[in-house]
Structures are given as structure tokens and as C-alpha cells.
């Protein structure tokens, strides 16, 4: 094709047809430009297609990651709420009188009040996106902004859990080891004959329960919106990644 055009230009010059030559040269330039534009368009289309495929794969991984995170959060919140309810139930019986208290019920609620959980979301896909420029491939602005903010949102919620966990491990658990028996059943806490159950009537025990109650209250009461923020963010990311996948 190039030889063909060259032959035409040579013929026009040899025939001294300058005007036709310039017209032809302009036409040839236009054809070349059009060819370049078409090539660029094809290349852009191909790059967009590749980016779209990558985006779909990332969205699928994000969708699965945050579905798993939601399942974990639901489970953690269930145990937090149960521990909170048990602490509240014990507090309703203060001051405890060993002659009248139902020890089985007290043991049951004491057992579940002790359970400590923390939300540890999987963040492999999210961190991989944020630690590179790959997150720019996500076309949905809302989803992209949620992912950028996700680590901070999760950390704000986890602060109360970490505080409660540290307080339990460093202060409350040593108290339990001194006065109670760790068992596999809710009714085991106070059954050992070596225990002096008079501790249940003390201010120290009341403060132990109130301390645990306050920690749990800070987690579940959502006064500052951390719980709503983390839960709503998870649900929105799941929704947007699924919508994009369906498209």
C-alpha cells in the first residue's frame, strides 16, 4: 500500500501536476491521521475492556470479603449483646443475698458475661487496593470512597472492643481466677465446694460486674455512631460491589 501511494506521488511530480499533487498529499495526510485515530480508539477500547475485566474480578473479591466481614460482625455483636444482657441481669439483683439468690441463674449470667470477642475483619483485598493505584480502577465513586475510609471506620469501632478486652484480661480475669471456677457449662461457676461464695455479697463483686457492664455498654449502645458506621459501610460495600458485578 505504501509503494502504491509512493508511485502515485512520483507520477504526479513527473507529470508536473503540482496542484493535484498537493491535493493528493493533503488527502493522504488525512487518511494517515484517520488511521492513527482509529488505531488509538481501538487501543483505548481494548484498554478499557481489560480494565473492566480487572474491575469485575476485584469487585467479586471485595463482595466476598465484606460478606464474610458482615457474617463475623453479626456473630460478634450477638455475643456482645448477650454478655451485656447477662451483666445487666446480674446488676438487677444487687445487693446479692446468698440466702435468697438463685445461684444457678447467677452462675448462668456470670458465665456468659465473661465471654470476650473482638471484630477482626478481613482486609486483604481492601489493603491491596489502597496500597497501590489499583483502587482507581473502581469506577463507582461512592464505593471507592467507602473503601478509602474503611480502615478508619473499622478502627473507630474496634477502639471500644480493644479497651474492653484489655480491661478484662488485665483486671477482670484475675478476679475471676481468684473467686470462680472456669467450667464448660454455665452452671459451673460457683459449684466447687472450695469456693467461699460470700464474695458475691461484696462491693468488690458489684464493681467487677459494673466494670464489665460499662465496657459492654460502650460497645453496644452506639452513642457515637461507630457501630452504625461500620455496619452500614459493610452493607453498602456489599450492595455496590454486587450491583457492579450484576452489571
C-alpha atoms as one frame of an Amber mdcrd trajectory, in Angstrom:
protein
   0.000   0.000   0.000   2.843   2.389   0.824   4.518   1.582  -2.514   1.215
   2.283  -4.245   0.942   5.775  -2.709   4.579   6.471  -3.446   4.034   5.506
  -7.082   1.105   7.931  -7.394   3.108  10.803  -5.867   6.027  10.098  -8.202
   3.770  10.020 -11.251   2.157  13.343 -10.360   5.529  15.006  -9.842   6.899
  13.627 -13.123   3.815  14.918 -14.938   4.333  18.336 -13.285   0.816  18.275
 -11.812   1.722  20.261  -8.712  -1.826  21.252  -7.727  -3.086  17.688  -7.979
  -0.015  16.550  -6.088  -0.725  18.861  -3.149  -4.370  17.851  -3.114  -3.332
  14.252  -3.143  -0.734  14.820  -0.385  -3.351  16.502   1.826  -5.741  13.632
   1.222  -3.025  11.144   2.093  -2.253  13.021   5.332  -5.939  12.982   6.244
  -6.065   9.237   5.615  -2.995   8.714   7.818  -4.500  10.830  10.603  -7.775
   8.929  10.375  -5.834   5.667  10.537  -3.949   6.827  13.634  -7.188   7.961
  15.318  -8.821   4.615  14.581  -5.785   2.787  15.960  -5.859   4.929  19.109
  -9.584   4.316  19.509  -9.105   0.576  19.161  -6.259   0.671  21.676  -8.356
   2.726  24.126 -11.282   0.359  23.721  -9.016  -2.606  24.368  -7.507  -0.989
  27.475 -10.981  -0.148  28.781 -12.086  -3.720  28.189  -9.086  -5.073  30.110
  -9.703  -2.565  32.939 -13.357  -3.598  33.104 -12.411  -7.254  33.413  -9.972
  -6.401  36.220 -12.611  -4.297  37.947 -15.123  -7.150  37.864 -12.592  -9.538
  39.405 -11.735  -7.043  42.157 -15.388  -6.348  42.880 -16.103 -10.045  43.178
 -13.266 -10.425  45.692 -14.438  -7.347  47.617 -18.002  -8.619  47.662 -16.930
 -11.950  49.143 -14.559 -10.312  51.629 -17.218  -7.988  53.011 -19.898 -10.666
  53.103 -17.506 -12.611  55.327 -16.883  -9.473  57.415 -20.619  -8.923  57.862
 -21.093 -12.511  58.996 -18.287 -12.106  61.532 -19.649  -8.774  62.787 -23.146
 -10.253  63.211 -21.665 -13.066  65.279 -19.520 -10.738  67.421 -22.456  -8.396
  68.073 -24.621 -11.343  69.123 -22.099 -12.310  71.802 -21.549  -8.713  72.900
 -25.281  -8.234  73.310 -25.702 -11.497  75.208 -22.840 -10.605  77.570 -24.344
  -7.145  78.066 -27.782  -8.586  78.853 -26.263 -11.002  81.371 -24.297  -8.232
  83.119 -27.458  -6.154  83.275 -29.383  -9.098  84.753 -26.785  -9.611  87.491
 -26.810  -5.903  88.316 -30.576  -6.040  88.760 -30.023  -8.438  91.689 -27.705
  -6.153  93.677 -27.181  -6.275  96.574 -26.955 -10.051  96.406 -28.157 -12.076
  99.355 -26.844 -15.647  99.375 -29.915 -16.822 101.272 -32.329 -15.713  98.576
 -30.375 -15.517  95.312 -30.839 -18.175  92.638 -27.252 -19.409  92.266 -27.989
 -21.331  89.068 -29.325 -18.198  87.374 -26.472 -16.099  88.731 -23.921 -18.638
  87.527 -25.566 -18.762  84.102 -25.384 -14.995  83.588 -21.914 -14.747  85.099
 -20.728 -17.387  82.620 -21.993 -15.513  79.551 -20.959 -12.101  80.868 -17.334
 -13.273  80.779 -17.223 -14.001  77.054 -14.910 -11.582  75.226 -14.929 -11.090
  71.459 -13.356  -8.665  69.029 -14.198  -7.852  65.426 -11.213  -8.672  63.201
 -12.336  -8.081  59.624 -10.525  -9.488  56.650  -8.907  -6.560  54.835  -6.572
  -8.257  52.389  -8.332  -7.101  49.232  -9.016  -3.609  50.584  -5.443  -3.043
  51.733  -4.102  -4.410  48.473  -6.188  -1.846  46.601  -5.237   1.064  48.831
  -1.535   0.252  48.853  -1.392   0.620  45.096  -3.090   2.703  42.449  -5.360
  -0.232  41.614  -8.323   1.217  43.518  -8.621   3.841  40.755  -9.878   1.067
  38.506 -13.124   1.009  40.528 -15.481   3.215  38.568 -18.099   3.785  41.291
 -17.082   6.909  43.231 -19.185   6.032  46.289 -17.672   2.572  46.551 -14.164
   3.915  46.071 -14.655   6.499  48.845 -16.074   3.859  51.196 -13.019   1.685
  50.657 -10.663   4.611  51.275 -12.421   5.335  54.595 -12.975   1.714  55.631
  -9.860   1.197  57.776 -10.599   4.320  59.827 -14.259   3.383  60.254 -13.358
  -0.114  61.438 -10.665   1.220  63.787 -13.095   3.695  65.412 -15.465   0.845
  66.243 -12.686  -1.505  67.389 -11.373   1.011  69.945 -14.130   0.158  72.437
 -13.699  -3.566  71.887  -9.942  -3.336  72.442 -10.448  -1.272  75.593 -12.940
  -3.834  76.935 -10.658  -6.727  76.004  -7.628  -5.211  77.742  -9.641  -4.377
  80.852 -10.963  -7.929  81.005  -7.576  -9.616  80.510  -5.634  -7.320  82.849
  -8.161  -6.705  85.635 -11.366  -8.735  85.496  -9.976 -12.144  84.586  -7.524
 -12.186  87.545 -10.516 -11.523  89.801 -12.381 -14.456  88.276  -9.413 -16.774
  88.755  -9.368 -15.884  92.417 -13.062 -16.343  93.171 -14.648 -18.560  90.497
 -14.231 -21.833  88.650 -13.849 -21.959  84.896 -16.152 -24.646  83.567 -17.653
 -25.793  80.315 -21.240 -25.243  81.425 -22.973 -22.031  82.566 -23.840 -23.640
  85.899 -20.218 -24.461  86.827 -19.024 -21.060  88.087 -19.970 -21.430  91.759
 -20.294 -25.200  92.268 -16.840 -26.049  93.620 -17.050 -26.736  97.365 -13.727
 -24.944  97.937 -15.233 -21.592  96.970 -16.248 -19.059  99.562 -19.338 -17.621
  97.942 -19.560 -14.746 100.381 -17.596 -12.741  97.796 -20.880 -12.439  95.843
 -22.212 -10.125  98.560 -19.239  -7.772  98.449 -18.849  -4.348  96.897 -15.830
  -5.756  95.077 -18.012  -8.203  93.153 -20.523  -5.465  92.360 -17.734  -3.284
  90.980 -16.415  -6.212  88.968 -19.826  -6.659  87.311 -20.361  -2.929  86.817
 -16.935  -2.612  85.209 -17.780  -5.348  82.725 -21.237  -3.866  82.138 -19.820
  -0.419  81.346 -17.334  -1.855  78.860 -20.088  -3.762  77.084 -22.385  -0.736
  77.157 -19.731   1.329  75.369 -19.687  -1.284  72.601 -23.400  -1.855  72.039
 -25.076   1.460  72.871 -23.748   3.261  69.744 -23.920   6.768  71.265 -21.184
   7.999  68.938 -22.365   6.066  65.889 -19.297   3.842  65.444 -21.380   0.679
  65.369 -23.797   2.111  62.800 -20.909   3.429  60.719 -19.108   0.111  60.485
 -22.294  -1.884  59.897 -23.712   0.491  57.292 -20.365   0.715  55.497 -20.159
  -3.066  55.217 -23.702  -3.342  53.884 -23.157  -0.520  51.368 -19.915  -2.044
  50.071 -21.653  -5.406  49.680 -24.530  -3.747  47.835 -22.360  -1.684  45.476
 -19.950  -4.493  44.637 -22.853  -6.821  43.895 -24.610  -4.204  41.742 -21.460
  -3.638  39.756 -20.964  -7.369  39.305 -24.536  -7.758  38.073 -24.000  -5.014
  35.523
